[in-house]
């Protein structure tokens, strides 16, 4: 009897462990991996793990090595001796690095030194602020110096009011050595003020150490040129977008070879994320979105032969391939995620086509959880297309029950909705709170062909809105969906989608949540920092009265013009340092909702930008998100 009781209690205990689900607190205790590369001897993977501390309101980091064949990690204090220093020239004589340099006068005390306590900024053009930082006349510049004690650095952009690395997110990947150590190649958008704000024309420049002269290697291309690399056979390679002002243009792989520039992906109906050459220089491996995931592809480099260029997808599954770290024999080392798992390091055998998980940062945590289930669903849109819709089901899902259901609206608007793992818009957490999540790969997303991606530009309130409604209406036919308890949530363009749907949803939804969303397209055009984005996606400026496409953006497709039809509770979230979708967007929406007597709440983060990055702020975000849903759904 005692043995039976013991076994029963043991089974109950094990079952209780298995029934744990993701919580906001647990989500922000997960380790976040940043791969740093393969060690110089090729035997180990070097990576960093950052773990947020809610109590300290910061993240703490540790560094590790892990055998490329798998095994136990070893903590290390210093990675300099383990990794090859890419900032040292191939001949070992020089070091390249970057520093911020004061170039332009902007502050009051710059113009009036005797008024050093003045607090004023003076601008003669746009680009006066970017992402979450005001322009104080300082620019990132690339320097080099001799690789010896006491050497003095030389600024290769001296006096230029241009950035390299690019702001806001560029790093040391924006500059490289030539294989012969004679040149430094760097990425820069050499435009200033208003011209900077309306253009995406970055180029790859080559600075010669001997002459001090700089040439533009990509002058003929008017869009983005970035991510320069040299192949093992010394051919400069980079990513290229053709059209100036279009930040979501098709991203192609271009190789400079014997005086020619060969676009290896020109005839492939997709867009490249990032890439890495094979060690023999015959292939390029790259990551690209495809059908709601990110997968590994390869393209051959034919050189001057008559061999045809062919792009091939070499991985497949409901997961995302992310970082490309390097090679180990027949294996390529990458990171991988899915909607239930944060990034871990994997190896993929290029011949056997099988996977091996190498790191286990959060494996034990996930094993203790009941996980959500993700399903693919293909829905017919109003214009007769097939659209992928991810449906995420709660842990321990029971199809005989009815669940409140959330339509998730992705931002971008051209960013793909794949098997990524977000620490804010976390589908696993939404499902763990008892919600079915409907996440459509609506018009505008990458991974479904260039035409599908481009359709959303200048049509923000058109076909894409029908795509959203097609998705939720189709899934709502399922018996497990509580049709009386549908919600709609999203950020950025997804926040725009929420504001727009609030005016046309015909009582489908019981609640809305919009984070840093575009509420008024006209004031958005007048205050956002990267003007090129709205020039392209809105079709032009609001004062262009003869521009029918632009005028439709500011009237028919402007959520503000339909606020009189709002009748549903709405939570509005806004970052104070969001210069991409500035604070006025959230303020206007909240003021309208309040004055119209609609149940609404304004969640304001003064020190956050377009994202929420501080651990305690993130906890408040999650708690308010689910508190609102419990109140209104």
Secondary structure, DSSP 8 states (H G I E B T S, - for coil): -HHHHHHHHHHHHHHHHHTB---HHHHTTSEEEEEEEEBTTSSEEEEEEEEEETTTTEEEEEEEEEETT----EEES--TTTB--TTB-TTSSEEEEEEEEE-S--BHHHH-GGGTT---B--SSS-SEETTEE--SEEEEEEEEESSTT---EETTTT----SS-TTT--GGGEEE-TTSSEEEEEE----HHHHHT----EEEEEETTT--EEETTTT--S-EEEEEE-TT--EEEEE--STT-TTS--EEEEEETTEEEETTTTSSS---EEEE-TTSSEEEEEEEETTEEEEEEEE--TTSS----EEE---SSSEEEEEEEEETTEEEEEEEETTEEEEEEEEETTT--EEE---SSHHHHHTB---EEEEEEEE-TTS-EEEEEEEE-TT--TTS-EEEEEEE--SSS----S---SSS-HHHHHHTT-EEEEE--TT-TTS-HHHHHTTTT-TTTHHHHHHHHHHHHHTTSTTEEEEEEEEEEETHHHHHHHHHTTTSTT--SEEEEES----HHHHHHH-S-HHHHHHHH-S-TT-TT-HHHHHHHTTT-GGGGGGG--SEEEEEEETT-SSS-HHHHHHHHHHHHHTT--EEEEEETT--SS--SHHHHHHHHHHHHHHHHHH-
